[in-house]
Amino acid sequence: MLLAKKNIPNTLKTLLIIGFGYFFWLMLKITLEYIPLKTDVSFLMIKQTEIGQRPEYLYFFYTHVYTSIFVLLCGFSAMLRKNFGLKNFHKNAGKIYIFLILILAAPSGIYMGIFANGGILSKISFVILGCMWWFSTFKAYQLAKQKKFKEHKQWMWRSFALTLSAITLRMWKVIIVYLFHPNPMDVYQIIAWLGWIPNILLIEYLITKKQI
């Protein structure tokens, strides 16, 4: 998470890229399950009620899934910044990242959060996550327009920490199910919060310590 620091050893940078690449590939495999527009695979198997009662659910779902994979890639690419001589690429990737979140990924995620599995606690968490994701990204965009680049970078890190919840949520799910074998609905209630709260707390700690 410290790619913005200029003194990070190249070995650590390489390990971070490899680690992200692995998890990105896992997320890409999940995304590809829904191509072409399938309604009877993976996550959608347990959302048949929403699909039957709310035809628009699929539009929001596909919008969220198809854009989020590019958000992950653009966000990570933007975080590389000057460390790899990618200053212009950072700027362009950041623009795509911000556009996709503000217009497509976050609004569709908020809608999906309203119908999240796990009851009211899960719904509240995912709606909060979507709203914070949108706001932190908008704040980063606003600060960049004002040329307040230090603050812009901090808010982009907050946004990306929330973006990574797509990965950390699934990591926590595997850990919790493997160790405790809880009821599936209980898992949703737990990972709904664990998926993003540790991420944002870590980023706030690093910002406070002036590490990013």
C-alpha positions as CSV (number, residue, x, y, z in Angstrom):
1,M,0.0,0.0,0.0
2,L,3.0,2.3,0.0
3,L,3.7,2.6,-3.7
4,A,3.6,6.4,-3.4
5,K,6.8,6.5,-1.4
6,K,9.9,7.0,-3.5
7,N,12.2,4.9,-1.3
8,I,10.4,1.6,-1.4
9,P,12.7,-1.1,-2.6
10,N,12.1,-2.5,-6.0
11,T,11.7,-6.0,-4.6
12,L,8.7,-4.8,-2.5
13,K,7.2,-3.0,-5.4
14,T,7.5,-6.2,-7.5
15,L,5.9,-8.3,-4.7
16,L,3.0,-5.9,-4.4
17,I,2.4,-6.0,-8.2
18,I,2.5,-9.8,-8.2
19,G,0.2,-10.0,-5.2
20,F,-2.3,-7.6,-6.8
21,G,-2.0,-9.4,-10.1
22,Y,-3.0,-12.7,-8.4
23,F,-6.0,-11.3,-6.7
24,F,-7.0,-9.3,-9.8
25,W,-6.9,-12.5,-11.8
26,L,-9.2,-14.1,-9.3
27,M,-11.6,-11.2,-9.6
28,L,-11.4,-11.3,-13.4
29,K,-12.4,-15.0,-13.3
30,I,-15.4,-14.2,-11.3
31,T,-16.4,-11.4,-13.7
32,L,-16.0,-13.7,-16.7
33,E,-18.5,-16.0,-15.3
34,Y,-21.2,-13.5,-16.2
35,I,-20.2,-13.1,-19.8
36,P,-22.3,-13.4,-21.8
37,L,-25.2,-12.0,-19.7
38,K,-25.9,-15.1,-17.6
39,T,-28.5,-15.1,-14.8
40,D,-28.0,-18.6,-13.4
41,V,-24.3,-18.6,-12.3
42,S,-22.4,-17.9,-9.1
43,F,-23.8,-15.0,-7.0
44,L,-26.9,-14.6,-9.2
45,M,-28.0,-18.1,-8.2
46,I,-29.0,-16.7,-4.8
47,K,-30.5,-13.5,-6.2
48,Q,-33.3,-15.0,-8.2
49,T,-36.0,-13.3,-6.1
50,E,-34.6,-9.9,-6.9
51,I,-34.2,-10.8,-10.5
52,G,-37.8,-12.0,-10.7
53,Q,-39.3,-9.0,-8.8
54,R,-37.1,-6.2,-10.0
55,P,-36.0,-6.5,-13.7
56,E,-33.7,-3.5,-13.2
57,Y,-31.6,-5.4,-10.7
58,L,-29.7,-7.1,-13.5
59,Y,-28.8,-3.8,-15.1
60,F,-27.3,-2.5,-11.9
61,F,-25.6,-5.8,-11.2
62,Y,-23.9,-6.1,-14.6
63,T,-23.0,-2.4,-14.5
64,H,-21.3,-2.9,-11.1
65,V,-19.5,-6.1,-12.0
66,Y,-18.3,-5.1,-15.5
67,T,-17.0,-1.7,-14.4
68,S,-15.5,-2.7,-11.0
69,I,-12.9,-4.9,-12.6
70,F,-11.6,-1.9,-14.6
71,V,-11.8,0.3,-11.5
72,L,-9.5,-2.1,-9.7
73,L,-7.0,-2.1,-12.6
74,C,-7.1,1.7,-13.2
75,G,-6.9,2.4,-9.4
76,F,-3.8,0.2,-9.0
77,S,-2.2,1.6,-12.1
78,A,-2.8,5.2,-10.9
79,M,-1.2,4.4,-7.6
80,L,2.1,3.4,-9.4
81,R,2.6,7.1,-10.1
82,K,6.2,8.2,-10.9
83,N,7.8,5.1,-9.4
84,F,7.7,3.4,-12.7
85,G,8.0,6.5,-14.9
86,L,4.2,6.5,-15.5
87,K,3.3,10.0,-14.6
88,N,1.0,10.6,-17.6
89,F,-0.4,7.1,-17.4
90,H,-1.2,7.8,-13.7
91,K,-3.2,10.8,-14.7
92,N,-5.2,9.1,-17.4
93,A,-5.8,6.0,-15.4
94,G,-7.0,8.2,-12.5
95,K,-9.5,10.0,-14.7
96,I,-10.9,6.7,-15.9
97,Y,-11.0,5.4,-12.3
98,I,-12.9,8.5,-11.1
99,F,-15.3,8.5,-14.0
100,L,-16.2,4.8,-13.6
101,I,-16.8,5.1,-9.8
102,L,-18.8,8.3,-9.8
103,I,-21.0,7.5,-12.8
104,L,-21.3,3.7,-12.8
105,A,-19.7,1.5,-10.1
106,A,-20.6,3.3,-6.9
107,P,-24.3,4.2,-7.8
108,S,-24.9,0.6,-9.0
109,G,-23.2,-0.7,-5.8
110,I,-25.4,1.4,-3.6
111,Y,-28.5,0.1,-5.4
112,M,-27.3,-3.5,-4.9
113,G,-26.5,-2.8,-1.3
114,I,-30.2,-2.1,-0.6
115,F,-30.9,-5.8,-1.5
116,A,-27.8,-7.3,0.0
117,N,-28.0,-10.7,1.6
118,G,-27.7,-11.0,5.4
119,G,-30.5,-8.7,6.5
120,I,-30.5,-5.1,7.6
121,L,-27.0,-5.1,9.0
122,S,-25.5,-6.1,5.7
123,K,-27.7,-3.7,3.8
124,I,-26.6,-0.8,6.0
125,S,-22.9,-1.7,5.6
126,F,-23.0,-2.0,1.8
127,V,-25.0,1.2,1.4
128,I,-22.5,3.1,3.7
129,L,-19.6,1.5,1.7
130,G,-21.1,2.7,-1.6
131,C,-21.7,6.2,-0.3
132,M,-18.2,6.5,1.2
133,W,-16.7,5.1,-2.0
134,W,-18.5,7.7,-4.1
135,F,-17.8,10.6,-1.7
136,S,-14.1,9.8,-1.3
137,T,-13.6,9.6,-5.0
138,F,-15.5,12.8,-5.6
139,K,-13.5,14.6,-3.0
140,A,-10.3,13.4,-4.6
141,Y,-11.5,14.7,-8.0
142,Q,-12.5,18.0,-6.4
143,L,-9.1,18.5,-4.8
144,A,-7.3,17.6,-8.0
145,K,-9.3,20.3,-9.8
146,Q,-8.2,22.7,-7.1
147,K,-4.6,21.5,-7.5
148,K,-4.4,20.5,-3.9
149,F,-2.4,17.4,-4.8
150,K,-1.4,16.3,-1.4
151,E,-4.9,16.1,-0.2
152,H,-6.0,14.7,-3.5
153,K,-3.6,11.8,-3.0
154,Q,-4.9,11.1,0.5
155,W,-8.5,10.9,-0.7
156,M,-7.5,8.7,-3.6
157,W,-5.9,6.3,-1.1
158,R,-9.1,6.3,0.9
159,S,-11.1,5.7,-2.3
160,F,-8.8,2.8,-3.3
161,A,-8.9,1.3,0.1
162,L,-12.7,1.0,-0.4
163,T,-12.2,-0.3,-3.9
164,L,-10.1,-3.1,-2.5
165,S,-13.0,-4.2,-0.4
166,A,-14.0,-6.3,-3.4
167,I,-10.9,-8.3,-2.7
168,T,-10.7,-8.2,1.1
169,L,-14.3,-9.1,1.5
170,R,-13.7,-12.4,-0.3
171,M,-10.5,-13.0,1.6
172,W,-12.3,-12.6,4.9
173,K,-15.1,-14.9,3.7
174,V,-12.7,-17.7,3.0
175,I,-10.9,-17.2,6.4
176,I,-14.1,-17.1,8.4
177,V,-15.8,-20.1,6.7
178,Y,-12.6,-22.2,6.9
179,L,-12.1,-21.4,10.6
180,F,-15.6,-21.2,12.0
181,H,-18.1,-22.7,9.6
182,P,-20.9,-20.2,10.5
183,N,-24.3,-19.9,9.0
184,P,-24.1,-18.4,5.5
185,M,-26.3,-15.4,6.4
186,D,-24.1,-14.8,9.4
187,V,-21.1,-14.7,7.1
188,Y,-22.6,-12.0,5.0
189,Q,-23.3,-9.8,8.1
190,I,-19.7,-10.2,9.2
191,I,-17.9,-9.7,5.9
192,A,-20.1,-6.8,5.0
193,W,-18.3,-4.8,7.6
194,L,-14.9,-6.6,7.7
195,G,-14.5,-6.1,3.9
196,W,-14.0,-2.4,4.2
197,I,-13.6,-1.1,7.8
198,P,-10.0,-2.5,8.3
199,N,-9.0,-1.1,4.9
200,I,-10.1,2.4,5.8
201,L,-8.6,2.2,9.3
202,L,-5.3,1.2,7.9
203,I,-5.3,4.1,5.4
204,E,-6.2,6.6,8.1
205,Y,-3.4,5.3,10.2
206,L,-0.9,5.6,7.3
207,I,-2.2,9.1,6.6
208,T,-1.8,10.1,10.2
209,K,1.7,8.8,10.3
210,K,2.5,10.6,7.0
211,Q,3.3,7.4,5.3
212,I,1.2,8.3,2.3
